[in-house]
């Protein structure tokens, strides 16, 4: 069993971006600039945004964090996004999800200019992804593909089972794995809460992507020997033994599943770090469009 080390791979990507940025600046290119909007003060969202800002600084990107009150009305949030759309120095825009319940997330995502949609959530980005055209890909599935590529994991002709059909992870991951690319060329089964015989399907899988948000859901009896397991889950579970009062758990019962795998991602230290690396890649590519 080998760990798919998100820390190692993400650092490699960031080092590469840092080198590219230095070379680009020597030729007069602009510094990539990411703008993040944080509505309210959700603890997990605060952590995610702070990490994105920190990583931008680490590789020499500019970043702007815009904090808005949780009570902000939808139109004012739209106005804030439109201002960023119109700002030529801003290359990438992300609105940290989830948003307060009184705000329509789909409407907000649609306001972001597709050319600055570094989260890859806009319908135009998703449509291009389906058609196999160049576009911004949702950062988590993009990060998964970058990780498979880094470890030279054979995907051609393999059976991949994706558990979870969200527009942010499951669906785009299934599309990327099925595309005529490397990594890619998998036969993909997309599973969800109404899938019958899920265990039997997982036991057929060479590659499993667990992205349903249920800690420890994928157990050892659902995984065949030498499978590749990618754990997207990241849930805070109460743990009195921890100073923080909680532990971070993935969707995979790691202790029992890992011995059966050829490769597996840890949680934390796996896909989460790759998500940020992929976001930085998208932001850099957005800056090249200027």
BELMO-V958453 format. One record per backbone hydrogen bond with DSSP energy under -0.5 kcal/mol. CO is the residue of the C=O (numbers start at 1). NH is the residue of the N-H. E is the energy in kcal/mol with one decimal. If there is no record, write none. Layout:
BEGIN
((CO & NH & E) (CO & NH & E))
END
This chain:
BEGIN
((2 & 264 & -1.7) (3 & 5 & -1.2) (4 & 6 & -0.9) (4 & 266 & -0.5) (5 & 9 & -2.4) (6 & 10 & -2.5) (7 & 11 & -1.8) (8 & 12 & -1.9) (9 & 13 & -2.1) (10 & 14 & -2.5) (11 & 15 & -2.6) (12 & 16 & -1.9) (13 & 17 & -2.4) (14 & 18 & -2.4) (15 & 19 & -2.0) (16 & 20 & -2.5) (17 & 21 & -2.6) (18 & 22 & -2.0) (19 & 23 & -2.1) (20 & 24 & -2.7) (21 & 25 & -2.7) (22 & 26 & -1.6) (23 & 27 & -0.6) (24 & 27 & -1.0) (24 & 29 & -2.4) (25 & 28 & -1.7) (32 & 62 & -2.9) (33 & 91 & -2.3) (33 & 92 & -2.0) (34 & 64 & -2.4) (35 & 94 & -2.3) (36 & 38 & -0.5) (36 & 66 & -3.2) (37 & 39 & -0.5) (37 & 96 & -2.4) (38 & 40 & -0.6) (38 & 68 & -2.7) (42 & 46 & -2.7) (43 & 47 & -1.9) (44 & 48 & -2.4) (45 & 49 & -2.7) (46 & 50 & -2.4) (47 & 51 & -2.0) (48 & 52 & -1.9) (49 & 53 & -2.5) (50 & 54 & -2.4) (51 & 55 & -2.4) (52 & 56 & -1.9) (53 & 57 & -2.0) (54 & 58 & -1.9) (55 & 59 & -1.4) (56 & 60 & -0.8) (56 & 61 & -2.6) (57 & 60 & -0.6) (62 & 34 & -2.6) (64 & 36 & -3.0) (64 & 66 & -0.6) (65 & 67 & -0.6) (66 & 38 & -2.9) (68 & 40 & -3.2) (69 & 72 & -1.8) (73 & 77 & -1.7) (74 & 78 & -2.3) (75 & 79 & -2.3) (76 & 80 & -1.9) (77 & 81 & -1.9) (78 & 82 & -2.6) (79 & 83 & -1.9) (80 & 84 & -1.3) (81 & 85 & -2.5) (82 & 86 & -1.8) (83 & 87 & -0.6) (84 & 87 & -0.6) (86 & 88 & -0.8) (87 & 90 & -1.4) (89 & 91 & -0.5) (92 & 35 & -3.0) (93 & 119 & -0.5) (94 & 37 & -2.5) (94 & 96 & -0.6) (100 & 103 & -2.1) (103 & 105 & -0.8) (104 & 108 & -1.9) (105 & 109 & -2.7) (106 & 110 & -1.9) (107 & 111 & -0.7) (108 & 111 & -1.0) (108 & 112 & -0.9) (109 & 112 & -0.7) (113 & 116 & -2.6) (114 & 117 & -0.9) (116 & 93 & -3.0) (116 & 118 & -2.1) (117 & 120 & -1.7) (119 & 139 & -0.6) (120 & 138 & -0.5) (122 & 126 & -2.5) (123 & 127 & -2.7) (124 & 128 & -2.2) (125 & 129 & -2.0) (126 & 130 & -2.2) (127 & 131 & -1.7) (128 & 132 & -0.7) (128 & 133 & -2.8) (129 & 132 & -1.0) (135 & 137 & -0.5) (138 & 142 & -2.2) (139 & 143 & -2.6) (140 & 144 & -2.0) (141 & 145 & -2.1) (142 & 146 & -2.3) (143 & 147 & -1.9) (144 & 148 & -2.4) (145 & 149 & -2.3) (146 & 150 & -2.3) (147 & 151 & -2.0) (148 & 153 & -2.2) (149 & 152 & -1.4) (155 & 158 & -2.3) (158 & 160 & -0.7) (158 & 187 & -2.9) (159 & 206 & -2.6) (159 & 207 & -1.9) (160 & 162 & -0.5) (160 & 189 & -2.7) (161 & 163 & -0.6) (161 & 209 & -2.6) (162 & 164 & -0.8) (162 & 191 & -3.4) (163 & 211 & -2.7) (166 & 171 & -2.6) (168 & 141 & -0.6) (169 & 173 & -2.6) (170 & 174 & -2.2) (171 & 175 & -1.9) (172 & 176 & -2.7) (173 & 177 & -2.4) (174 & 178 & -1.1) (175 & 179 & -1.1) (176 & 179 & -0.5) (177 & 186 & -3.0) (179 & 181 & -2.3) (179 & 185 & -2.9) (185 & 157 & -2.9) (186 & 188 & -0.6) (187 & 160 & -2.6) (188 & 190 & -0.5) (189 & 162 & -2.6) (189 & 191 & -0.7) (191 & 164 & -2.6) (192 & 195 & -1.8) (195 & 198 & -0.5) (197 & 201 & -2.0) (198 & 202 & -2.7) (199 & 203 & -2.1) (200 & 204 & -0.7) (201 & 204 & -1.0) (202 & 205 & -1.3) (206 & 228 & -2.8) (207 & 161 & -2.9) (208 & 210 & -0.6) (208 & 230 & -3.3) (209 & 163 & -3.1) (209 & 211 & -0.7) (210 & 232 & -2.8) (210 & 233 & -0.7) (213 & 215 & -0.5) (214 & 217 & -1.8) (217 & 219 & -0.8) (218 & 253 & -2.8) (219 & 222 & -2.1) (220 & 223 & -1.4) (224 & 227 & -1.4) (227 & 229 & -0.5) (227 & 262 & -2.2) (227 & 263 & -1.1) (228 & 208 & -2.9) (228 & 230 & -0.5) (229 & 231 & -0.6) (229 & 265 & -1.6) (230 & 210 & -2.7) (230 & 232 & -0.7) (231 & 271 & -0.6) (235 & 237 & -0.6) (235 & 249 & -2.8) (237 & 247 & -3.2) (239 & 242 & -1.6) (242 & 245 & -0.8) (245 & 239 & -2.2) (247 & 237 & -3.2) (247 & 249 & -0.6) (249 & 235 & -2.7) (250 & 216 & -2.3) (251 & 218 & -3.0) (252 & 254 & -2.1) (253 & 256 & -0.8) (253 & 257 & -2.4) (254 & 258 & -2.8) (257 & 260 & -1.9) (257 & 261 & -0.6) (258 & 261 & -1.6) (260 & 226 & -3.5) (260 & 227 & -0.5) (262 & 2 & -1.8) (263 & 229 & -2.4) (264 & 4 & -2.6) (269 & 6 & -1.8) (269 & 7 & -0.9) (270 & 274 & -1.2) (271 & 275 & -2.1) (272 & 276 & -1.2) (273 & 277 & -1.8) (274 & 278 & -2.5) (275 & 279 & -2.0) (276 & 280 & -2.2) (277 & 281 & -2.0) (278 & 282 & -2.5) (279 & 283 & -2.3) (280 & 284 & -2.5) (281 & 285 & -2.5) (282 & 286 & -2.2) (283 & 287 & -1.8) (284 & 288 & -1.1) (286 & 289 & -1.2) (287 & 290 & -1.0))
END
